[in-house]
């Protein structure tokens, strides 16, 4: 069986789309495109120009249809925007009478009780987006989530789940943009951090424990895996544009020119370079132009210092949040996390892995998507991780649904030909 899947990564300044044919053991990319925009359609991760975003989606989908020669109606999109949050919740119920077999009704009761305990704690504009079961615990003995407790005997049953919540209004705006573009959004709204992680880390890394940080222009998303399970999900309202703003303020230059300076010259590891007596960072002068036309010169060290201190602050905020939330779960992050993976456009900053190691005191790598079959090298870059990760997650859903259909078909055949 094969199915056409289209995914769209809606970023602040770019819309990245992929159309693929998904088969059992293969993903064939039939269309891929990027639409860049200088318009302020999205600010702080939220759509502020619905018509602009809808128009951008129309242009992107038209391009994907021409390339793939497929009719595209349904799309998978990610969710971030600084308002997404995921935590672990648990509930324990008593099996009455004690020692009887656990049945499907017990599972439904515990799932309902978890939802009922979470919903009243949410703010008015928030709702549950995703629920991922983590594990069952029967009489204080953990049972892997892939093993159903149904049919086992127990006195108590506990269930742990990872629940992701988000603000409803930004999601409604996204659906409206899609509808205006003649599209329908698939039910699974995957957090961008999950998508990025899916593209850049493997199952072994998840089991060993890892923290994936996706740094975009205005939003930073993160996900933490402990023992192979998603334990924390977060999205924060800051990104690499803060570095541009600081450079603009310090040197009295435009934001566009500040971004150019950052990309070309900023070295997040400038202190290490200075220790190695790399004189270029102190002596090489870069000409800068103010809006009034004034010409000045700054060193690479001057540029790097501005970027270093703001990026350091951003990473410290993330690390403090992760540590605080893991400690609530009685998890020692320095013991249970084996590596930090940086991805997204911000991962291209020179020396960011050195600075991150300095703050987190953990091994760090740059996450580059490579899992997709026949992936063009032009797309093996950290800024495309979330887009390709969405494709991998969507394909998993398709394969799971197909297996379910096959199981139901086999059962129907057996029932049909079994003696009555």
C-alpha positions as CSV (number, residue, x, y, z in Angstrom):
1,X,0.0,0.0,0.0
2,X,1.1,3.6,-0.6
3,X,-0.2,6.9,0.4
4,X,0.6,10.5,-0.5
5,X,1.6,12.7,2.5
6,X,2.2,16.4,2.4
7,X,3.7,18.2,5.4
8,X,4.2,22.0,5.9
9,X,6.6,23.7,8.4
10,X,5.2,27.2,8.8
11,X,8.0,29.4,10.1
12,X,8.4,33.1,10.7
13,X,10.1,33.9,7.4
14,X,9.7,30.6,5.4
15,X,7.1,28.0,4.5
16,X,8.8,24.7,3.9
17,X,6.7,21.9,2.2
18,X,7.2,18.3,1.2
19,X,5.0,15.9,-0.7
20,X,6.0,12.2,-0.6
21,X,4.8,8.8,-1.4
22,X,5.0,6.6,1.7
23,X,5.3,2.8,1.2
24,X,6.0,0.1,3.8
25,X,9.8,0.5,3.7
26,X,10.3,3.6,1.7
27,X,9.6,7.3,1.6
28,X,9.9,8.8,-1.9
29,X,9.9,12.6,-2.1
30,X,7.9,13.8,-5.1
31,X,7.9,17.5,-4.4
32,X,9.7,19.9,-2.2
33,X,9.8,23.7,-2.0
34,X,10.5,26.7,0.2
35,X,8.7,30.0,0.0
36,X,10.5,32.9,1.7
37,X,8.8,36.0,2.9
38,X,9.9,39.4,4.3
39,X,6.3,40.2,5.3
40,X,5.3,40.2,9.0
41,X,2.7,37.5,8.6
42,X,3.8,35.7,11.8
43,X,5.1,37.4,15.0
44,X,6.1,35.7,18.1
45,X,5.0,32.4,16.6
46,X,1.5,33.6,16.1
47,X,-0.3,34.3,12.8
48,X,-1.0,38.1,12.6
49,X,-1.9,38.2,8.8
50,X,-4.4,35.4,7.9
51,X,-4.7,36.5,4.3
52,X,-0.9,36.7,3.9
53,X,-0.3,33.2,5.4
54,X,-3.2,31.7,3.3
55,X,-1.6,33.2,0.2
56,X,1.8,31.8,1.1
57,X,0.2,28.4,1.5
58,X,-1.5,28.6,-1.9
59,X,1.8,29.4,-3.6
60,X,3.6,26.6,-1.8
61,X,0.9,24.0,-2.5
62,X,0.6,25.0,-6.2
63,X,4.4,24.3,-6.5
64,X,4.1,20.9,-4.7
65,X,1.2,19.9,-6.9
66,X,3.1,20.8,-10.1
67,X,6.2,18.8,-9.0
68,X,4.4,15.8,-7.6
69,X,1.4,15.7,-10.1
70,X,-0.7,14.8,-7.1
71,X,-4.0,16.2,-5.8
72,X,-3.1,17.6,-2.4
73,X,-6.0,18.3,-0.1
74,X,-4.8,17.1,3.4
75,X,-1.6,18.4,5.0
76,X,0.2,17.7,8.3
77,X,1.5,20.7,10.2
78,X,3.5,21.3,13.3
79,X,2.7,23.3,16.3
80,X,4.9,25.5,18.5
81,X,4.4,29.3,18.8
82,X,5.8,29.6,22.4
83,X,2.6,28.3,24.0
84,X,3.0,24.5,23.8
85,X,3.8,22.7,27.0
86,X,4.0,19.0,27.8
87,X,4.3,17.3,31.2
88,X,4.0,13.9,32.9
89,X,0.7,13.2,34.7
90,X,-0.2,10.0,36.6
91,X,-3.3,8.4,38.2
92,X,-3.8,5.3,40.3
93,X,-7.0,3.4,40.8
94,X,-7.9,0.4,42.9
95,X,-9.0,-2.8,41.2
96,X,-12.1,-4.1,42.9
97,X,-12.3,-6.8,44.0
98,X,-8.6,-7.0,44.6
99,X,-6.8,-9.5,42.4
100,X,-9.3,-9.7,39.6
101,X,-8.3,-9.4,35.9
102,X,-7.7,-5.9,34.6
103,X,-10.1,-5.1,31.7
104,X,-10.6,-2.5,29.0
105,X,-13.1,-0.6,31.3
106,X,-10.3,-0.1,33.9
107,X,-8.1,1.5,31.2
108,X,-10.9,3.8,30.1
109,X,-11.6,4.8,33.7
110,X,-8.0,5.7,34.4
111,X,-7.7,7.7,31.2
112,X,-10.8,9.6,31.9
113,X,-9.7,10.4,35.5
114,X,-6.4,11.7,34.2
115,X,-8.2,14.0,31.7
116,X,-10.6,15.1,34.4
117,X,-7.8,16.0,36.7
118,X,-5.9,18.0,34.0
119,X,-8.6,20.0,32.3
120,X,-9.7,22.0,35.4
121,X,-6.1,23.2,35.8
122,X,-5.9,24.7,32.3
123,X,-6.3,28.3,31.6
124,X,-9.4,29.4,29.6
125,X,-7.7,29.5,26.3
126,X,-5.8,26.2,26.6
127,X,-6.7,22.6,25.7
128,X,-5.2,19.2,25.4
129,X,-3.4,18.6,22.1
130,X,-1.7,15.3,22.5
131,X,-1.7,12.4,25.1
132,X,1.1,9.9,25.0
133,X,0.9,6.9,27.4
134,X,4.3,6.4,29.2
135,X,3.8,3.3,31.3
136,X,1.4,1.2,33.4
137,X,2.2,0.2,36.9
138,X,0.4,-2.8,38.4
139,X,0.9,-3.2,42.2
140,X,3.9,-0.9,42.0
141,X,5.5,-3.0,39.3
142,X,6.1,-1.1,36.0
143,X,4.8,-2.6,32.8
144,X,6.1,-1.3,29.4
145,X,3.4,0.7,27.6
146,X,3.6,-1.5,24.5
147,X,2.4,-4.4,26.7
148,X,-1.2,-4.1,27.6
149,X,-2.2,-4.7,31.2
150,X,-5.5,-6.2,30.1
151,X,-5.9,-9.7,31.3
152,X,-3.3,-9.3,34.1
153,X,-4.3,-9.5,37.8
154,X,-3.7,-6.8,40.3
155,X,-4.9,-4.8,43.3
156,X,-4.0,-1.4,41.9
157,X,-3.4,0.1,38.4
158,X,-1.4,3.3,37.8
159,X,-0.9,5.0,34.4
160,X,1.6,7.7,33.5
161,X,1.0,9.8,30.4
162,X,2.7,12.8,28.8
163,X,0.1,15.4,28.1
164,X,0.8,18.3,25.7
165,X,-1.4,21.4,26.0
166,X,-1.6,24.6,23.9
167,X,-3.5,27.8,23.3
168,X,-6.6,27.2,21.2
169,X,-6.9,30.6,19.3
170,X,-3.6,30.3,17.5
171,X,-4.5,26.8,16.4
172,X,-7.9,28.0,15.1
173,X,-6.2,30.7,13.1
174,X,-3.9,28.1,11.5
175,X,-6.9,26.0,10.5
176,X,-8.6,29.1,9.0
177,X,-5.5,29.8,6.9
178,X,-5.5,26.2,5.7
179,X,-9.2,26.4,4.8
180,X,-8.7,29.6,2.9
181,X,-6.0,27.9,0.9
182,X,-8.4,25.0,0.1
183,X,-6.6,22.6,2.5
184,X,-7.6,20.3,5.4
185,X,-5.3,19.7,8.3
186,X,-4.7,16.1,9.5
187,X,-5.8,15.5,13.1
188,X,-2.3,14.9,14.5
189,X,-0.7,18.3,15.4
190,X,2.9,17.4,16.2
191,X,4.9,19.7,18.3
192,X,7.8,21.1,16.3
193,X,10.3,19.8,18.9
194,X,9.1,16.2,18.4
195,X,9.5,16.6,14.6
196,X,13.0,18.0,14.8
197,X,14.0,15.2,17.2
198,X,12.5,12.6,14.9
199,X,14.8,13.8,12.1
200,X,18.1,14.1,14.0
201,X,18.2,11.5,16.8
202,X,17.8,7.7,16.8
203,X,16.1,5.4,19.2
204,X,19.3,4.5,21.0
205,X,20.0,8.2,21.7
206,X,16.4,8.5,23.1
207,X,16.9,5.5,25.3
208,X,20.2,6.9,26.7
209,X,18.5,10.3,27.3
210,X,18.7,13.4,25.2
211,X,17.6,17.0,25.1
212,X,16.8,18.4,21.6
213,X,16.6,22.2,21.2
214,X,15.2,23.6,18.0
215,X,16.2,27.3,17.7
216,X,14.1,29.3,15.2
217,X,14.0,33.0,14.4
218,X,11.4,33.9,17.0
219,X,10.6,30.6,18.8
220,X,12.7,28.0,20.5
221,X,11.2,24.5,20.9
222,X,12.6,21.7,23.0
223,X,11.9,18.1,24.0
224,X,13.6,15.9,26.5
225,X,13.7,12.1,26.2
226,X,14.4,10.0,29.3
227,X,14.7,6.2,29.0
228,X,13.3,6.5,25.4
229,X,10.2,8.3,26.5
230,X,9.1,11.9,25.9
231,X,9.3,13.5,29.4
232,X,9.2,17.2,28.8
233,X,7.9,19.3,25.8
234,X,8.3,23.1,25.7
235,X,8.1,26.1,23.4
236,X,9.5,29.5,24.3
237,X,8.9,33.0,22.8
238,X,12.4,33.8,21.8
239,X,14.8,32.8,19.1
240,X,17.8,34.0,17.1
241,X,16.1,37.3,16.2
242,X,17.0,38.5,19.7
243,X,20.7,38.3,18.7
244,X,19.8,40.5,15.7
245,X,18.0,43.0,17.9
246,X,21.0,43.3,20.3
247,X,23.5,43.8,17.4
248,X,21.1,46.4,15.9
249,X,20.9,48.3,19.2
250,X,24.6,48.1,20.1
251,X,25.9,49.2,16.7
252,X,23.0,51.4,15.5
253,X,22.4,49.4,12.4
254,X,19.3,47.9,10.7
255,X,18.0,44.5,11.7
256,X,18.7,43.0,8.3
257,X,22.3,44.2,8.4
258,X,22.6,42.9,12.0
259,X,21.4,39.5,10.9
260,X,24.0,39.5,8.1
261,X,26.8,40.4,10.6
262,X,25.6,37.6,12.9
263,X,25.6,34.9,10.2
264,X,28.9,36.0,8.7
265,X,31.1,36.9,11.7
266,X,29.6,35.9,15.1
267,X,31.7,33.3,16.9
268,X,30.0,31.9,20.0
269,X,33.3,30.3,21.0
270,X,35.3,33.5,20.8
271,X,36.7,33.1,24.3
272,X,38.2,29.7,23.3
273,X,39.6,31.2,20.2
274,X,41.1,34.1,22.2
275,X,42.7,31.5,24.5
276,X,44.2,29.9,21.4
277,X,45.7,33.3,20.4
278,X,43.5,33.6,17.3
279,X,44.3,37.3,16.6
280,X,41.8,37.6,13.8
281,X,38.9,38.0,16.2
282,X,40.5,41.1,17.7
283,X,42.3,42.6,14.8
284,X,40.0,42.1,11.8
285,X,37.6,45.0,11.4
286,X,34.2,44.9,9.8
287,X,32.7,48.0,8.2
288,X,29.2,48.7,9.3
289,X,26.7,51.2,7.9
290,X,24.1,53.0,10.0
291,X,20.8,54.1,8.5
292,X,22.1,57.7,8.3
293,X,24.9,56.6,6.1
294,X,27.7,56.8,8.7
295,X,30.5,54.2,8.3
296,X,32.2,52.7,11.4
297,X,34.3,49.6,12.1
298,X,33.9,46.9,14.7
299,X,35.9,43.8,15.4
300,X,34.7,40.2,15.1
301,X,35.2,40.0,18.9
302,X,32.8,43.0,19.4
303,X,30.1,41.2,17.3
304,X,30.8,37.9,19.0
305,X,30.5,39.3,22.5
306,X,27.0,40.6,21.8
307,X,25.8,37.3,20.4
308,X,27.6,35.3,23.1
309,X,26.0,36.9,26.1
310,X,22.4,36.9,24.7
311,X,22.7,33.3,23.5
312,X,24.2,32.3,26.8
313,X,21.1,33.8,28.6
314,X,18.7,32.0,26.2
315,X,20.4,28.6,26.8
316,X,20.5,29.1,30.5
317,X,16.8,29.8,30.6
318,X,16.1,26.5,28.8
319,X,18.5,24.5,31.0
320,X,17.1,26.0,34.2
321,X,13.6,25.1,33.0
322,X,14.6,21.5,32.1
323,X,16.4,20.9,35.4
324,X,13.6,22.3,37.5
325,X,10.9,20.2,35.7
326,X,13.0,17.0,35.8
327,X,13.8,17.5,39.5
328,X,10.1,17.7,40.2
329,X,9.9,14.2,38.7
330,X,12.9,13.1,40.8
331,X,15.0,12.8,37.7
332,X,18.6,14.0,37.9
333,X,19.2,15.6,34.4
334,X,23.0,15.2,34.6
335,X,22.6,11.5,35.2
336,X,19.7,10.7,32.9
337,X,20.6,13.0,29.9
338,X,23.5,11.8,27.8
339,X,23.6,14.5,25.2
340,X,22.2,17.8,24.0
341,X,21.3,18.2,20.3
342,X,20.9,21.7,18.8
343,X,19.0,22.1,15.6
344,X,17.0,24.7,13.7
345,X,18.4,27.8,11.9
346,X,20.1,28.9,15.2
347,X,22.3,25.8,15.2
348,X,24.3,27.3,12.3
349,X,25.9,29.9,14.6
350,X,29.6,29.2,14.7
351,X,30.7,27.6,18.0
352,X,27.2,27.2,19.4
353,X,28.1,23.7,20.5
354,X,31.1,24.9,22.5
355,X,28.9,27.5,24.4
356,X,26.1,24.9,25.0
357,X,28.7,22.4,26.4
358,X,29.9,25.2,28.7
359,X,26.4,25.8,30.1
360,X,24.9,22.3,30.1
361,X,28.1,20.4,31.1
362,X,27.0,17.6,28.7
363,X,28.1,16.4,25.2
364,X,26.6,18.5,22.4
365,X,26.1,17.9,18.7
366,X,24.4,19.8,15.8
367,X,21.3,17.9,14.6
368,X,21.2,17.5,10.8
369,X,18.3,15.5,9.1
370,X,19.7,12.4,7.3
371,X,17.1,9.7,7.9
372,X,15.0,10.4,4.8
373,X,15.8,8.1,1.8
374,X,17.6,9.8,-1.0
375,X,17.6,13.2,0.8
376,X,19.3,15.9,-1.3
377,X,22.5,17.2,0.4
378,X,21.1,20.8,0.0
379,X,18.5,19.9,2.6
380,X,20.8,18.1,5.0
381,X,20.9,21.3,7.2
382,X,19.6,21.9,10.7
383,X,17.0,24.4,9.6
384,X,15.1,21.7,7.7
385,X,15.0,19.2,10.7
386,X,11.4,20.0,11.7
387,X,10.0,19.7,8.2
388,X,11.6,16.3,7.5
389,X,10.7,15.2,11.1
390,X,7.0,16.0,10.4
391,X,7.2,13.7,7.3
392,X,8.7,10.9,9.4
393,X,6.0,11.3,12.1
394,X,3.2,11.4,9.6
395,X,4.5,8.3,7.8
396,X,4.5,6.5,11.2
397,X,0.9,7.3,11.7
398,X,0.0,6.0,8.2
399,X,1.9,2.7,8.7
400,X,0.2,2.2,12.1
401,X,-3.2,2.8,10.5
402,X,-2.4,0.4,7.7
403,X,-1.3,-2.3,10.1
404,X,-4.6,-1.8,12.0
405,X,-6.6,-2.2,8.8
406,X,-4.6,-5.3,7.9
407,X,-5.3,-6.8,11.3
408,X,-9.0,-6.0,11.0
409,X,-9.1,-7.5,7.5
410,X,-7.4,-10.7,8.7
411,X,-9.9,-11.0,11.6
412,X,-12.8,-10.4,9.1
413,X,-11.5,-13.2,6.9
414,X,-11.1,-15.6,9.8
415,X,-14.5,-14.8,11.1
416,X,-15.9,-15.3,7.6
417,X,-14.5,-18.7,7.1
418,X,-14.5,-20.1,10.6
419,X,-17.2,-22.7,11.4
420,X,-20.2,-21.2,13.1
